[in-house]
Amino acid sequence: MYKMATHLMTLLLFILYYTEAYSGSKEFNTEFLHDWPTQPSTLNGPYFDVSGMPANVTGLVGKTVYLVCKVKNLGNRTVSWVRHRDIHLLTVGRYTYTSDQRFEAMHSPHTEEWTLRIRNAQKRDTGIYECQISTTPPIGQPAYLSVVEPITEILGGPDLFLNKGSTINLTCIVRFAPEPSPTLSWAHNRETINFDSPRGGISLVTEKGVLTTSRLLVQNAMQSDSGVYTCDPSNANPTSVRVHILNDDKD
């Protein structure tokens, strides 16, 4: 009975300390880790392989997100994932402890990776998740998950007014995509623009990176070039702008 009471007291103190340490905002990210070392006190103890654990992970709304925890020398310890927003225990080992079926523990036997999979990620899932090893006291390594929805924008919209004979210059920017858009197409009045059409004078320059930028140029604008232009990336929502071609007063 004495031994059990001691264990219960230790657990209670841990919960109280844990709650107090994380009751603030993101400040725990430094203060907490100073008090809870992420490296073993002995050469044989478990520790995190932080080289394979990104501190910041970006996920896309509606897609699956993977938070990977790599632990060496685990021995007979267990690995857990905890969500800091509500101090909710999500997984222990290969078992999932949440009614939200989007969350799932993943682990292949004889490997060092303990992964938290989040299906159909939502913006509300943004926050800090910590991988913990059941040492005494427990040690943890946090990861900050940002769940974003890509934004597609055509600069200068929603309406552009240009003189007849000028150059239509439309710049489409895709922000917050987890990777550059594999394809990006343009349409004029719902018809995909043909850059080899007899009209000529139409060109496209696309640069892929953290921001995907696509610039559509239509030279010597005429009345038939008026209408709705749509930028449609393959991994984000499309967006449109209406172009108005004005007659030159000198004509």
Buried (B, 14 or more C-beta within 10 A) or exposed (E): EEEEEEEEEEEEEEEEBBEEBBEEEEEBBEEBBEEBEBEBEEEEBBBBBEEEBEEEBBBBBEEEBEBBBBBEBBEEBBBBBBBBEEBBEBBBEBEBEBEEEBBBBBBEEEEBBBBBBBEEBEEEBBBBBBBBBBBEBBBBBBBBBBBBBBEBBBEEBEEBEBEBEBEBBBBBBBBBBBEBBEEBBBBBEEEEBEEEEEBEBBEBEBEBEEEBBBBBBBBEBEEEBBBEBBBBBEBBEBBBBEBEBEEEEEE
